[in-house]
Amino acid sequence: MSALFGREQEKAQLSQLLNSGKAEFVAVYGRRRVGKTFLIKEHLGDQITFYASGVLNEKTHTQVKAFMQALDSYGAPILQGETWMDMFYSLRKLLQPKAESGETCVIFIDEMPCLDTPRSGFVPALDYFWNTWASNYSNVKLIVCGSATSWMIKNLIDSHGGLHDRITGTIHLHPFTLKECEQYLSERRVLWNRNMVLQFYMVFGGIPFYLSLVNPKESLPQAVDRLYFRKDAPLSGEYSRMLASLFRSPEPYRKIIEVLSQHKHGMTRDDISDELKMKTGGNLSKLLKELEQCDFVRSFFTREKKIKRTEKVYQLTDMFCLFHIHFAKKGITDGNYWQNHLNTSDLNTWQGIAYERVALHHIEPIKKALGIDRIGVEYYAWRSKFSTPASQIDLLLDRADGIVNLCEIKYSQGEYAIKEGEEKKLNTRQRNFISETESRQAIRLTMITSYGLKHNTHSSEVAEELTMDDLFD
């Protein structure tokens, strides 16, 4: 298979930037292990004129030395001084002849947030380099990359300092979809059926690096055990490493992620503030925004009467975070846990919850399967504030054509059968939703199952049926 799989839109964007006819300053960001560095290196290859990378968790001296060694490897003139102003001046001297000759100069600085150590003067030096030299040449393309999303957004994308409005392009690299995961594994000769691909996505999400760790000779349960549950498993410590790489001070983000994991239908900002004893001001909003931009959290509006129409609800959607938090707290020591617990109530319950989250990652395929991909649709979960027990709806598709798809999402190893008791619950949920929201829209009960719905006397109210195959489209 090709070294770089997929990413057609991002590759086209990079190629367009190289041929734009003007100076470009491009920020590439996204979740750890999503393939940012790999995308740039593989797609641009020998078009990169200069490459340097920050060093994780090192001090200023080490960062400057690593950058100096990169300069030396490209034949830059050796200059006196070891400040960031010196480093960027040396880079300027290296590239000046090529820039003046009209040759395209692609500068790729990876893990840039690592370079900005306290009181190092990195950002002012970068600002000076771009504003006084690089931006003057239409053939200079500066591409910067970093997993520390909070730094990338604060200092580059939403900068209010010298780099304000200097970014000319951004690439937010997202995880793969189910379809892309299936294609990637197939290219690597991993011969899993769609249910196995789906189960892997339930655990690890669509992260290319995690997919690359799968051994083609393994079954899905064997892969999960080796990658996560075995002693010294490659992904057993990934959760902490991931948060540390994304955020300079990961603890407040961790607290938000873990409190959201306990509320599957989401929480308002005030709810989060109350539970964590955290002020509701700008800092909490900033933390939530950054978690959204890292693809950990989504926000949406709801019809609940006790929530203001303008107030967002936040929901944790990152598959690996949900999986890790759920199983890490069990203190599992069985290295073959997944294989030994197949078809148990513990795994079945988990898979049911995870399948709901998978659906939230694939709203566009769901809309397409329902034939509503060309009309406006808002989507959210709903929980009754008045009924006992509280009625809950996994997913609502609130359509601009006056219809609401009330979606029930069910995972099973075969056709899903609605029983008498569940039929009554479904009817009650519909009535409660209409009553509490005072909705005048037409309601269409929609079942999203893994293998389809088994038709019986209790399934007559179901208007639409989707399966996991529709999520792969």
Protein Blocks (a to p, Z undefined) as FASTA:
>chain_A
ZZbggjllmmmmmmmmmmnopacddddeddehiopmmmmmmmnmmmpmbdcdddehiafk
lmmmmmmmmmmmnopacdedjdfklmmmmmmmmmmmmmmnopacddddehklmmmgghkl
mmmmmmmmmmmmmmmpmkbccddddfblmlmmmmmmmocblmgokagbdcddddddfklm
mmmmmmnopacdfklmmmmmmmnopafklmmmpcfkbcfklmmmmmmmpghiaklmmmmm
mmmmmpmblmlmmmmmmmmmmmmnopafklmmmmnopafblmlmmmmmmmmmnomaccdd
dfbfkbcfkbccdddfbfklmmmmmmmmnopabfklmmmmgoiaklmmmmmmmmmmmmmm
mmmmmmmmnopambccdddddddfkbccddddfbacddfkopacdddddddfbdcdddfk
lmmmmmmmmmmmmmmnopabdcddddddfkopaddfklmmpmbdcdfklmmZZ
